[in-house]
Amino acid sequence: MKRVIAVIIILLMISMALPGCEAAIGKPLGEGGRIDADKNGMKIYTSFYPMYFLVSEIAGDKAEVISMVPAGAEPHDWEPTPRLAVELNDADMLVYNGAGMEVWIDNILSIIDRDKTKVVDASEGIELLKAEEHSEEEHEEESREHGLYDPHIWVSPLRLKQQAQTVYEALKEADPENSGYYEKNMTELVSKLTKLDKDIRDASKYFRSNIIVVSHEAFGYFANDYGFKQVAIRGVNPQEEPSPSKMAELAIECKENDVRYIFFEKLTSPKLSETLAREVGAEVLVLNDAAGLNEEDIKSGRDYISVMYENIENLKKALGD
């Protein structure tokens, strides 16, 4: 498969060099989602929304920032086109989450010129959590798709702050002339994430329960850092289907713990959450993993920070008295 992709990429590179053939422009996150840099600014590709958010916040107008996964797309099952892989060789930097989130990244990295494009794995240096245990069949499927670790690092503001530090260091190294500008932006971002972290902790002091029943294992780091217990319908991959016995076990656990709300994410189908909610006499509510925003979100000015504050309000509703 890698050979086929490599051949396609080479053919595309040749065609793009011919007169009259133009290179495709990388897909911005959405309308207004591309950050326009000044003439000498960098061109930075990011894998999906949380990485786009970090780079945009820190790089500001010193870089043109492009999200490879378009607005409204579910990042777990998205795949890059060969043409996009070619475009990446015109980038100054590629920032991705890592930890197995981008299952396609190895194919991309195999054809990138590292002398021209700086590659940043935002999971470097972070202590990763192992994915939760499943049946043997489910475990094999998860390992094949995403590896043994939970890749949803960014869902915890504490871990996102660590990822921001990695991005910040990479920007300073790539563009030392603007290091003061990046430092100022980084300080502002850290301040927002620190306040968000405090507000989550303050809110959780008054919750009657710490159990969050979610549609898939996207909240492991969030649960670990803020004292919640994550109970997930699906595993790390939101496309996997739980067995009838798994749904029955979940129903029993929900009833035993008086679970009043079953959460689902905006980019995945709520059907299984609704099914479980009906079974246990609960309601459904959004708990957003901030993996992506749709066009409407972008136009309304929402971002990672505002999404997480919406999560706080929904947690208060679900877990409060």
C-alpha positions in Angstrom: 0.0 0.0 0.0 2.8 2.4 0.9 4.4 1.7 -2.6 1.1 2.5 -4.3 0.8 5.8 -2.4 4.4 6.7 -3.1 3.9 6.1 -6.9 0.8 8.2 -6.9 2.6 11.0 -5.0 5.5 10.9 -7.5 3.1 11.1 -10.5 1.3 14.0 -8.8 4.6 15.9 -8.2 5.5 15.5 -11.9 2.0 16.7 -13.0 2.2 19.7 -10.7 5.5 20.7 -12.3 4.1 20.8 -15.8 2.9 24.1 -17.3 -0.8 24.8 -16.7 -1.0 22.5 -13.7 -1.5 24.1 -10.3 -1.0 22.7 -6.9 -4.1 22.3 -4.7 -4.3 24.6 -1.8 -4.5 22.9 1.6 -7.9 22.8 3.1 -8.3 25.5 5.8 -10.4 24.6 8.9 -13.4 26.4 7.5 -14.6 29.7 6.1 -12.3 32.2 7.7 -10.4 29.4 9.3 -7.1 30.0 7.5 -4.7 32.4 9.3 -3.2 34.7 6.7 0.5 35.4 7.4 2.5 38.4 6.4 4.7 38.0 3.3 7.6 36.3 5.2 5.4 34.2 7.5 5.6 30.5 7.8 3.1 28.0 6.3 2.0 25.5 8.9 -0.1 22.4 8.4 -1.9 20.9 11.4 -3.6 17.5 11.5 -7.0 18.4 13.1 -8.7 21.1 15.2 -7.0 21.0 18.6 -3.6 21.3 16.9 -4.9 24.0 14.6 -6.1 25.9 17.8 -2.8 25.7 19.5 -0.7 26.8 16.5 -3.2 29.6 15.6 -3.1 30.9 19.2 0.7 30.9 19.5 1.7 31.7 15.9 -0.9 34.4 15.4 -0.4 36.4 12.2 3.2 35.1 11.8 2.0 32.0 10.0 -0.6 30.7 7.6 -2.2 27.9 9.5 -4.1 25.1 7.8 -6.1 22.2 9.3 -5.8 19.1 7.1 -9.0 17.6 8.6 -11.8 20.0 7.4 -14.5 21.5 9.5 -17.2 19.0 10.6 -15.1 15.9 9.7 -14.6 13.1 12.3 -10.7 12.9 12.6 -10.6 9.2 13.6 -11.7 8.0 10.2 -10.4 10.8 7.9 -7.7 10.0 5.4 -5.4 12.4 3.5 -5.4 12.5 -0.3 -2.1 11.9 -2.2 -2.3 15.5 -3.4 -2.4 16.8 0.1 0.7 14.7 0.9 2.5 16.5 -1.9 1.4 19.9 -0.7 2.9 19.2 2.7 6.4 19.4 1.1 5.7 23.1 0.6 5.1 23.5 4.3 7.5 25.0 6.8 6.0 22.9 9.6 3.6 20.0 10.3 2.1 19.7 13.7 0.2 16.6 14.7 -1.3 15.2 18.0 0.5 11.8 18.0 -0.1 8.9 20.4 -1.8 7.0 17.5 -4.5 9.5 16.9 -3.6 10.1 13.3 -3.4 6.5 12.0 -2.3 7.8 8.6 0.6 9.8 9.8 3.4 7.3 9.0 2.6 7.4 5.3 2.8 11.2 5.4 6.0 11.3 7.3 7.7 8.8 4.9 7.5 11.3 2.0 8.2 14.6 3.8 11.5 16.3 3.4 12.5 16.9 7.0 15.2 19.3 6.0 12.5 21.7 4.6 9.5 20.8 6.8 9.8 20.7 10.6 7.7 17.9 12.0 6.2 18.3 15.5 4.7 15.5 17.5 2.7 17.3 20.2 2.5 14.1 22.3 6.2 14.0 22.9 7.2 14.1 26.6 3.6 13.5 27.8 2.9 10.5 30.0 0.3 8.5 28.0 -2.6 6.6 29.4 -3.3 3.1 28.2 -6.6 2.5 26.4 -9.2 0.8 28.6 -9.5 -3.0 28.6 -12.0 -4.6 26.3 -12.8 -8.1 25.0 -9.9 -9.8 23.2 -11.5 -9.1 19.8 -12.1 -5.4 20.6 -8.6 -5.0 22.0 -7.0 -6.4 18.9 -9.1 -4.0 16.7 -8.2 -1.0 18.9 -4.5 -1.9 18.8 -4.5 -2.3 15.1 -6.2 1.1 14.6 -4.8 3.4 17.3 -2.2 1.4 19.3 -2.3 0.6 23.0 -2.6 4.2 24.2 -5.4 6.7 24.5 -4.6 9.5 22.0 -7.2 12.1 23.3 -4.6 14.1 25.2 -6.0 17.5 24.3 -9.4 17.0 26.0 -7.7 17.8 29.3 -6.6 21.5 29.5 -3.7 20.4 31.7 -2.3 18.2 29.0 -3.2 20.7 26.2 -0.9 23.1 28.1 1.9 20.6 27.8 1.2 20.2 24.1 1.2 24.0 23.7 4.7 24.1 25.2 5.9 21.7 22.6 4.4 23.8 19.8 5.8 27.0 21.3 9.3 25.6 21.5 9.1 24.4 17.8 7.9 27.9 16.6 10.8 29.6 18.5 13.3 27.2 17.0 11.9 27.6 13.5 11.5 31.4 13.6 13.8 32.8 16.3 13.3 36.4 15.1 9.7 36.3 16.3 10.3 34.5 19.5 9.2 37.5 21.6 5.9 37.5 19.7 5.4 33.8 20.3 6.2 34.2 24.0 3.6 36.8 24.4 0.9 34.7 22.7 2.0 31.6 24.7 1.7 33.5 28.0 -1.9 34.6 27.1 -2.8 31.0 26.1 -1.4 29.5 29.3 -3.3 32.1 31.3 -6.6 31.0 29.6 -5.9 27.3 30.0 -4.9 27.8 33.7 -8.2 29.6 34.4 -10.1 26.9 32.6 -8.3 24.2 34.7 -9.2 26.1 37.9 -12.9 26.6 36.9 -13.3 22.8 36.1 -11.8 21.9 39.5 -14.0 24.5 41.3 -17.2 23.2 39.6 -16.4 19.6 40.3 -16.3 20.2 44.0 -20.0 20.4 44.1 -20.9 17.4 41.9 -23.0 14.6 43.5 -21.3 12.0 41.3 -18.0 11.6 39.5 -19.2 9.1 36.9 -19.4 10.3 33.3 -21.0 7.9 30.8 -19.7 8.8 27.3 -20.2 7.6 23.8 -16.6 6.7 23.3 -13.3 6.7 25.2 -12.4 10.3 24.5 -12.3 11.6 28.1 -9.6 9.4 29.7 -7.1 12.2 30.4 -9.9 14.6 31.4 -11.2 12.0 33.8 -7.8 11.2 35.2 -6.9 14.9 35.8 -10.2 16.0 37.3 -11.2 13.0 39.4 -13.9 11.5 37.1 -14.6 7.9 36.3 -15.1 7.4 32.5 -17.6 4.8 31.5 -17.5 4.5 27.7 -20.0 2.8 25.3 -17.3 2.5 22.6 -13.6 2.2 22.8 -11.0 4.7 21.5 -12.4 4.4 18.0 -15.9 6.0 17.9 -16.9 3.8 14.9 -16.7 0.5 16.8 -19.9 -1.2 17.7 -20.4 -2.5 21.3 -21.8 -6.0 21.7 -25.3 -6.6 23.2 -23.7 -8.0 26.3 -21.6 -4.8 26.7 -24.7 -2.6 26.4 -26.4 -4.8 29.0 -23.5 -4.4 31.4 -23.5 -0.6 30.9 -27.2 -0.5 31.6 -26.7 -2.3 34.9 -23.8 0.0 35.9 -25.9 3.1 35.0 -28.8 2.0 37.1 -26.7 1.0 40.1 -25.0 4.5 40.1 -28.2 6.5 39.4 -26.8 7.9 36.2 -29.2 10.7 35.0 -27.5 11.7 31.7 -25.6 9.8 29.0 -23.2 12.0 27.1 -22.4 12.0 23.3 -20.1 14.1 21.2 -21.2 16.4 18.4 -19.2 14.7 15.6 -20.5 11.2 16.3 -24.0 9.7 16.1 -25.9 10.0 19.4 -27.9 6.8 18.6 -26.2 4.4 21.1 -26.2 7.1 23.8 -30.0 7.5 23.2 -30.5 3.8 23.3 -28.7 3.4 26.6 -30.5 6.5 28.0 -33.9 5.0 27.2 -32.9 1.7 28.8 -32.0 3.3 32.1 -34.5 6.1 32.1 -31.9 8.8 31.6 -31.5 11.8 29.3 -28.8 12.6 26.7 -26.5 15.6 26.8 -23.5 16.8 24.8 -20.0 16.4 26.3 -17.7 17.8 23.5 -14.3 16.3 23.1 -13.3 19.4 21.0 -11.8 17.2 18.3 -13.4 19.3 15.7 -15.7 22.3 15.0 -18.3 22.5 12.2 -18.8 25.6 10.0 -21.5 27.0 12.2 -19.2 26.8 15.2 -16.4 28.6 13.4 -18.7 31.4 12.1 -20.1 32.0 15.6 -16.5 32.4 17.0 -16.5 29.3 19.1 -13.1 27.7 20.0 -11.6 25.1 22.3 -11.9 27.4 25.3 -15.6 28.2 24.8 -16.4 24.5 24.0 -14.8 23.5 27.3 -16.8 26.0 29.3 -20.0 24.6 27.6 -18.8 21.2 28.9 -18.6 22.6 32.4 -22.2 23.8 32.3 -23.4 20.4 31.0 -21.4 18.6 33.7 -23.1 20.8 36.3 -26.5 19.9 34.9 -25.7 16.1 34.7 -23.8 15.7 37.9 -25.0 18.5 40.2 -27.7 18.1 42.8 
